[in-house]
Amino acid sequence: MGDSLNASWVSRLRHGLRPDWSRTAQARRIAAGALVVLAAVCAFRPDPADHQIPVVIAAHDLTSGSELTADDLIVESRPAAVVPAGSLGEIGAAVGATLAGPARRGEVVTDVRILGARLAQATAGPDARIVPLHLTDAALLDLLRPGDVVDVLAGADSSVDQSGQRPEVLATDARVVLVSARPKTLAGADDRIVLVALPKHTAHAVAGAALLRSITVTLR
């Protein structure tokens, strides 16, 4: 009988030491609800790896006008939230393209960083064109940078009588997208060109005039 009393005393002690809230139905419901919420969070929380997407980046510093090769580029996985729109995901999409401006090592290559329709449209609007120009004064090329806004002027037409002809403004608000690199040697004529983006009809008129007339630009 003594053992029974001792056992009863121990049970009462354990029972008394347990917190009251843990024995209530409400506490059990709260605990169960918390576990359900935790399970749902774990189930629907996205895997960080799912938000990583492949992007093409510059493997080293690149100069404006570079023709991109496979050695110039690498693919890395980066968080989708920080990847720019128009980023290229495969090296093959960039190999052979011409870089429109200098790029630093690690910079993401996008569709508007290389010469093409996307760059023209982003620069001068839908259906824009890129026109190459040989300037009469090649020294101007040292002053131009991608992004500059210029007006394009033409001199006298070499195919007709030039008497009384005045320079003509062919286009305004042309946007410079590329200035070709200075040649390593200065021997001979300076054959560098400037590429400008213009709306379709204006681009055609400028390109046609450049075949017969001397061309220059004024800087804004």
DRENSE-313903 format. One record per atom (N, C-alpha, C): x, y, z; residue in one letter. Coordinates in steps of 0.1 Angstrom, whole numbers, padded with zeros to 4 digits, always signed. Atoms other than C-alpha are relative to their C-alpha. Last residue first. Example, Ala and Ser with C-alpha at 12.3 -4.5 7.8 and 13.67 -1.06 7.14 Angstrom:
2
-0009-0011+0000S+0137-0011+0071S-0008+0011+0008S+0009-0012+0000A+0123-0045+0078A+0009+0012+0000A
***
This chain:
220
+0010-0007-0009R+0240+0684-0798R+0007+0004+0013R+0003+0006-0012L+0268+0675-0823L-0010+0009+0008L-0002-0010-0011T+0268+0685-0859T-0005-0007+0013T+0010+0000-0011V+0274+0658-0885V+0003+0012+0009V-0005-0004-0013T+0292+0656-0918T-0011+0000+0010T+0009+0001-0011I+0286+0639-0952I+0008+0005+0013I-0009+0000-0012S+0301+0645-0986S-0010+0002+0012S-0003-0013-0006R+0276+0636-1013R+0009-0001+0012R-0004-0011+0009L+0271+0609-1038L+0005+0013+0006L-0007+0006+0011L+0267+0576-1019L+0006+0010-0010L-0014+0002-0003A+0259+0594-0987A+0008-0007-0011A-0008-0013+0002A+0228+0608-1002A+0014-0003+0003A-0001-0003+0014G+0213+0573-1006G+0009+0012-0002G-0008+0010+0006A+0221+0563-0970A+0002+0003-0015A-0014-0003-0004V+0206+0595-0957V+0010-0009-0007V-0004-0013+0007A+0174+0591-0977A+0015+0003+0004A-0002+0003+0014H+0171+0554-0966H+0005+0013-0007H-0013+0008+0001A+0177+0563-0929A+0002-0003-0015A-0011-0009-0001T+0150+0590-0931T+0013-0007-0002T+0000-0008+0012H+0125+0565-0944H+0011+0010+0000H-0002+0007+0013K+0133+0539-0918K+0001+0009-0012K+0013+0006+0006P+0136+0560-0887P+0002-0004-0014P+0010-0009+0005L+0173+0566-0878L-0013-0007-0003L+0014+0006+0002A+0201+0549-0860A-0010+0011-0003A+0010-0008-0006V+0237+0561-0866V-0014-0007-0002V+0013+0006+0002L+0268+0541-0873L-0010+0008+0008L+0009-0001-0012V+0301+0561-0875V-0014-0006-0004V+0014-0004+0003I+0328+0551-0899I-0007+0002+0013I+0010+0003-0011R+0366+0547-0898R-0014+0006-0004R+0013+0006+0005D+0384+0547-0931D-0010-0003+0010D+0008+0005-0012D+0412+0571-0921D-0013-0005-0005D+0012-0008-0004A+0434+0573-0952A-0007-0006+0012A+0011+0000+0009G+0469+0558-0954G-0012+0008+0005G-0004-0001+0014A+0493+0551-0925A-0013-0001-0009A+0006-0012+0006L+0479+0558-0891L+0003+0002-0015L-0010-0008+0007T+0485+0523-0878T-0007+0012-0007T-0013+0001-0007K+0465+0506-0851K+0011+0008-0007K-0009+0010+0004P+0433+0518-0867P+0013+0001+0007P-0011-0007+0008R+0409+0539-0846R+0010-0011-0004R-0012-0002-0007A+0379+0518-0836A+0011+0007-0009A-0010+0011+0002S+0346+0522-0854S+0013+0004+0007S-0011-0007+0007V+0321+0546-0838V+0011-0011-0001V-0014+0006+0000L+0289+0528-0828L+0009+0009-0008L+0000+0013-0007V+0252+0536-0819V+0014-0007+0000V-0012+0008+0003V+0251+0573-0826V-0001-0013+0008V-0007+0005-0012R+0215+0586-0825R+0012-0009-0003R-0006+0014+0003A+0202+0607-0853A+0008-0004+0013A+0002+0009-0011D+0181+0636-0839D+0005-0014-0003D-0002-0006-0014T+0179+0655-0871T-0002-0011+0010T+0007+0006-0011A+0183+0642-0907A+0004+0007+0013A+0007+0013+0004L+0193+0653-0941L-0008-0006+0011L+0003+0009-0011V+0202+0689-0934V-0008-0012-0004V+0013+0004-0003E+0215+0703-0967E-0001-0008+0013E+0001+0013-0008P+0247+0721-0975P-0015-0002+0004P-0003-0002-0014R+0242+0747-1002R-0001-0013+0008R+0005+0010-0010Q+0243+0743-1039Q+0004+0004+0014Q+0012-0005-0008G+0247+0775-1060G-0005-0010+0010G+0000-0015-0002S+0270+0759-1085S-0013+0004+0007S-0001-0004-0014Q+0273+0722-1079Q-0001+0015+0002Q-0007-0013+0000D+0261+0710-1113D-0001+0005+0015D+0007-0011+0007V+0250+0674-1108V+0009+0013+0001V+0006+0005+0013S+0265+0640-1098S-0007+0011-0008S-0010+0001+0010S+0288+0654-1071S-0005-0004-0013S+0001+0012+0007D+0259+0666-1050D+0010-0001-0011D+0004-0001+0013A+0271+0694-1027A-0001-0014-0007A-0005-0011+0008G+0274+0688-0990G-0005-0001-0014G-0006+0004+0013A+0252+0667-0968A+0005+0012-0007A+0000-0009+0011L+0243+0672-0932L+0007-0005-0012L-0008+0005+0011V+0234+0647-0904V-0002+0011-0011V+0007-0003+0012D+0222+0661-0870D+0009-0004-0012D-0006-0008+0010V+0236+0644-0839V-0010+0003-0012V+0011-0004+0010V+0225+0628-0807V+0006+0010-0009V+0000-0015+0004D+0253+0610-0788D-0011+0002-0010D+0010-0007-0007G+0244+0575-0774G-0001+0015-0003G+0014+0006+0000P+0275+0558-0785P-0009+0007+0009P+0001+0011-0009R+0304+0584-0784R-0014-0006-0003R+0012+0007-0001L+0316+0610-0809L+0000-0012+0009L+0009-0007-0009L+0345+0633-0805L-0013-0007+0003L-0006+0000-0013D+0372+0612-0820D-0009+0006+0011D+0002+0013-0006L+0349+0606-0850L+0006-0002+0014L+0012+0000-0008L+0349+0643-0857L-0003-0013+0007L-0003-0004-0013A+0385+0640-0868A-0012+0001+0009A-0002+0012-0009A+0373+0621-0898A+0003+0003+0014A-0010-0003-0010D+0361+0653-0914D+0001-0011+0010D-0011-0007+0007T+0343+0642-0945T+0011+0004+0009T+0001-0014-0001L+0324+0616-0925L+0011+0007-0007L-0014-0005+0000H+0320+0581-0937H-0001+0015+0000H-0004-0013+0006L+0285+0571-0925L+0015+0002+0000L-0015-0003-0001P+0270+0537-0918P+0003+0013-0007P-0007-0005+0013V+0232+0537-0914V+0014+0003+0003V-0013-0005-0003I+0212+0517-0888I+0008+0003-0013I-0011+0005+0007R+0175+0514-0894R+0013+0005+0005R-0011-0009+0002A+0143+0520-0874A+0011-0008-0007A-0003+0000+0015D+0111+0499-0879D+0012+0010-0003D+0004+0011+0009P+0099+0508-0844P+0005+0002-0014P+0014+0003+0002G+0118+0535-0825G-0002-0012-0009G+0007-0010+0009A+0152+0552-0828A-0014-0004-0003A-0006-0013+0001T+0174+0536-0801T-0008+0010-0007T-0001-0006-0013A+0155+0506-0789A+0005+0014+0000A+0013-0003-0005Q+0144+0499-0824Q+0001+0006+0013Q+0005-0011+0008A+0180+0501-0838A-0014+0004+0005A-0007-0013-0004L+0193+0480-0809L-0005+0011-0008L+0004-0004-0013R+0167+0453-0815R+0006+0013+0005R+0013-0007+0000A+0173+0453-0852A-0005+0004+0014A+0011+0008+0006G+0210+0445-0849G-0013+0008+0001G+0006-0006+0012L+0243+0456-0835L-0011-0009-0006L-0006+0004+0013I+0250+0442-0801I-0008+0006-0011I-0014-0003-0002R+0243+0457-0766R+0008-0004-0013R-0003-0014+0004V+0206+0460-0773V+0014+0004+0002V+0003-0002+0014D+0200+0422-0773D+0003+0014-0005D+0014+0000+0004T+0217+0418-0740T-0002+0003-0015T+0002-0003+0014V+0251+0407-0729V-0015+0000-0003V+0009+0008+0008V+0255+0407-0691V-0002+0005-0014V+0012-0007+0004E+0286+0424-0678E-0009-0009-0008E+0011+0003-0008G+0311+0401-0660G-0013+0007-0004G+0000+0014-0004R+0342+0417-0675R-0012-0003+0009R-0009+0004-0011R+0333+0452-0686R-0001-0015+0002R+0006+0008-0011A+0317+0461-0719A+0011-0005+0009A-0009+0008-0009P+0326+0487-0745P-0008-0007+0011P-0007-0009-0009G+0298+0497-0770G+0010-0008+0009G+0003-0014+0003A+0279+0483-0799A+0007+0010+0009A+0004-0006-0013L+0294+0448-0797L-0001+0015-0003L-0009-0011-0002T+0294+0432-0832T-0005+0008+0013T+0006-0013+0000A+0278+0398-0835A+0010+0011+0004A+0000-0006+0013G+0298+0368-0846G-0007+0013+0000G-0012+0002+0007V+0290+0348-0814V-0001+0005-0014V-0008-0012+0000A+0261+0363-0796A+0012-0001-0008A+0009-0011+0004A+0232+0338-0800A+0009+0013-0001A+0002+0000+0015G+0257+0310-0800G-0008+0011-0005G-0011-0007+0006I+0267+0319-0764I-0002+0001-0015I-0009+0010+0007E+0232+0310-0752E+0012+0008-0007E-0002+0012-0008G+0210+0328-0727G+0009-0010-0006G-0002+0012+0008L+0210+0363-0741L+0004-0011+0009L-0013+0007-0002S+0196+0390-0719S+0000-0012-0008S-0007+0002+0013G+0166+0409-0734G+0014-0006+0002G+0008+0004+0011A+0154+0422-0700A+0008-0001-0013A+0006-0010+0009P+0181+0425-0675P-0009-0006-0010P-0004+0002+0014V+0187+0397-0649V-0007+0010-0009V-0010-0011+0003V+0183+0409-0613V+0005-0001-0015V+0004-0013-0004A+0151+0390-0604A+0009+0012-0004A+0009-0006+0011A+0161+0360-0625A-0004+0014+0004A+0014-0001-0004P+0189+0353-0601P-0008+0007-0010P+0002-0011-0009R+0221+0344-0620R-0015+0001+0004R+0013+0000-0005S+0235+0313-0637S-0001+0012+0010S+0001+0002-0015E+0266+0319-0657E-0015+0000+0003E+0013+0000-0005V+0275+0315-0694V+0000-0002+0015V+0003+0012-0008I+0308+0326-0708I-0015+0001+0005I+0013+0001-0008L+0318+0350-0735L+0000-0013+0008L+0004-0012-0007D+0349+0364-0752D-0011-0001+0010D-0010-0002-0011D+0364+0330-0761D-0003+0013+0008D+0004+0009-0012A+0332+0321-0780A+0010+0002+0011A-0004+0014+0002T+0339+0351-0803T-0004-0008+0013T+0000+0009-0011L+0323+0386-0804L+0004-0015-0004L+0008+0011+0005E+0332+0410-0832E+0002-0012+0011E-0006+0013+0000S+0345+0440-0812S-0010-0010-0006S-0003+0005+0013G+0331+0473-0822G+0006-0013-0001G+0011-0004+0010S+0334+0489-0788S+0004-0005-0014S+0000-0013+0006T+0361+0471-0767T-0012+0002-0010T+0001+0000+0015L+0357+0441-0745L-0001+0015-0005L+0004-0014+0006D+0368+0436-0709D+0000-0001-0015D-0011-0010-0003H+0369+0399-0700H-0005+0013-0006H-0010+0008-0008A+0345+0368-0700A+0012+0009+0004A-0013-0003+0006A+0316+0391-0710A+0011-0007+0009A-0007-0011-0006I+0283+0375-0698I+0014+0001-0007I-0013-0002+0007V+0257+0352-0714V+0007+0013+0006V-0002-0012+0007V+0229+0344-0690V+0014+0000-0006V-0013-0001+0007P+0215+0311-0676P+0001+0013-0008P+0001+0003+0015I+0186+0314-0652I+0014+0003-0006I-0013-0002+0007Q+0185+0310-0614Q-0002-0003-0015Q+0000-0014+0004H+0150+0314-0598H+0014+0003-0007H+0010-0002+0011D+0144+0276-0597D+0001+0014-0005D-0005+0004+0013A+0177+0271-0578A-0009+0003-0011A-0009-0011+0005P+0164+0292-0549P+0005-0004-0014P-0014+0004-0001D+0136+0265-0545D+0009+0011-0006D-0007+0004+0012P+0103+0282-0542P+0015-0004+0003P-0012-0009+0001R+0085+0281-0508R+0008-0004-0012R+0002-0009+0011F+0052+0263-0515F+0012+0010-0001F+0004+0007+0012A+0058+0231-0495A+0000+0010-0012A-0011+0008+0005C+0078+0247-0467C-0003-0006-0014C-0011-0009+0004V+0052+0274-0462V+0012-0008-0006V+0004-0007+0012A+0024+0249-0462A+0011+0009-0005A-0001+0010+0011A+0042+0227-0437A-0004+0006-0013A-0014+0002+0003L+0047+0257-0414L+0002-0010-0012L-0006-0012+0007V+0011+0267-0417V+0014-0002-0004V+0006+0001+0014V-0001+0231-0408V+0006+0012-0008V-0007+0010+0007L+0024+0230-0378L-0006-0001-0015L-0014-0005+0004A+0011+0263-0366A+0007-0010-0008A+0001-0010+0011G-0025+0251-0368G+0014+0005-0004G+0003+0007+0013A-0017+0220-0348A-0001+0009-0012A-0012+0007+0004A+0000+0240-0321A-0002-0007-0013A-0010-0010+0004I-0029+0264-0319I+0012-0007-0005I+0005-0005+0013R-0054+0235-0317R+0010+0010-0006R-0002+0011+0009R-0034+0218-0289R-0004+0005-0014R-0014+0000+0002A-0033+0251-0270A+0004-0011-0011A-0004-0012+0008Q-0070+0255-0274Q+0014+0000-0004Q+0003+0004+0014A-0077+0219-0261A+0004+0012-0010A+0012-0005+0005T-0059+0228-0229T-0002-0004-0014T+0010+0011-0001R-0033+0206-0213R-0013+0005-0006R-0003+0011+0009S-0004+0227-0225S-0010-0011+0001S+0004-0002+0013W-0019+0258-0210W+0002-0011-0010W+0014+0001+0003D-0018+0245-0175D-0004+0001-0015D+0007-0013+0001P+0019+0240-0174P-0015-0002-0004P+0004-0002+0014R+0030+0205-0162R-0007+0013-0001R-0010-0007+0006L+0045+0206-0127L-0002+0003-0015L+0000-0014-0005G+0013+0197-0110G+0011+0008-0007G+0012-0006+0005H+0008+0165-0130H+0000+0015+0003H-0002-0002+0014R+0044+0155-0123R-0012+0007-0006R-0011-0010+0001L+0038+0160-0086L+0003+0003-0015L+0006-0013-0002R+0004+0142-0087R+0011+0011-0002R+0009-0004+0011S+0020+0113-0104S-0006+0013+0002S-0008-0003+0011V+0048+0111-0078V-0008+0005-0012V-0006-0013-0003W+0023+0112-0049W+0009+0005-0012W+0010-0010+0002S+0002+0084-0065S+0006+0014+0003S+0003-0002+0014A+0032+0063-0069A-0010+0011-0003A-0012-0007+0006N+0043+0068-0033N-0003+0003-0015N+0000-0014-0004L+0008+0060-0021L+0011+0008-0006L+0011-0006+0008S+0007+0028-0042S-0001+0015+0004S-0005-0002+0014D+0042+0018-0029D-0011+0007-0008D-0010-0011+0000G+0030+0023+0007G+0005+0003-0014G+0008-0012+0000M+0000+0000+0000M+0008+0012+0000M
***
